[in-house]
Amino acid sequence: MKLNPNTISEKMKSVKASCGGAPFGEKRTQAWRHYNAAEAAHKANDDIKTKYELDAARKALAQKITAA
């Protein structure tokens, strides 16, 4: 299934900016991993995987990290 490429490009820009502006730490590291996976999926023209990884990156930035 193909999604609107403009929507994906805009979402990638937004997530990249969010990852870059996040404070250093576990959440930022997890978000960058998902963003890099989204870039790889985007290059492979896999829109579904791209969207999934971008959503995962946003969730990684939004999650609360609790100390053990």
SULHUGI-V850616 format. One record per backbone hydrogen bond with DSSP energy under -0.5 kcal/mol. CO is the residue of the C=O (numbers start at 1). NH is the residue of the N-H. E is the energy in kcal/mol with one decimal. If there is no record, write none. Layout:
BEGIN
((CO | NH | E) (CO | NH | E))
END
This chain:
BEGIN
((4 | 8 | -1.8) (5 | 9 | -2.5) (6 | 10 | -2.4) (7 | 11 | -2.4) (8 | 12 | -2.7) (9 | 13 | -2.1) (10 | 14 | -2.3) (11 | 15 | -2.8) (12 | 16 | -2.5) (13 | 17 | -2.2) (14 | 18 | -2.2) (15 | 19 | -2.7) (16 | 20 | -2.5) (17 | 21 | -1.8) (18 | 22 | -0.7) (19 | 22 | -0.7) (25 | 29 | -2.1) (26 | 30 | -2.6) (27 | 31 | -2.4) (28 | 32 | -2.5) (29 | 33 | -1.9) (30 | 34 | -2.0) (31 | 35 | -2.6) (32 | 36 | -2.8) (33 | 37 | -2.0) (34 | 38 | -2.2) (35 | 39 | -2.4) (36 | 40 | -2.1) (37 | 41 | -2.3) (38 | 42 | -2.5) (39 | 43 | -2.3) (40 | 44 | -1.4) (41 | 46 | -2.9) (42 | 45 | -1.5) (45 | 47 | -0.9) (46 | 50 | -2.2) (47 | 51 | -2.5) (48 | 52 | -2.4) (49 | 53 | -2.6) (50 | 54 | -2.3) (51 | 55 | -2.5) (52 | 56 | -2.2) (53 | 57 | -2.1) (54 | 58 | -2.1) (55 | 59 | -2.3) (56 | 60 | -2.2) (57 | 61 | -1.8) (58 | 62 | -1.5) (59 | 63 | -1.6) (64 | 66 | -0.6))
END
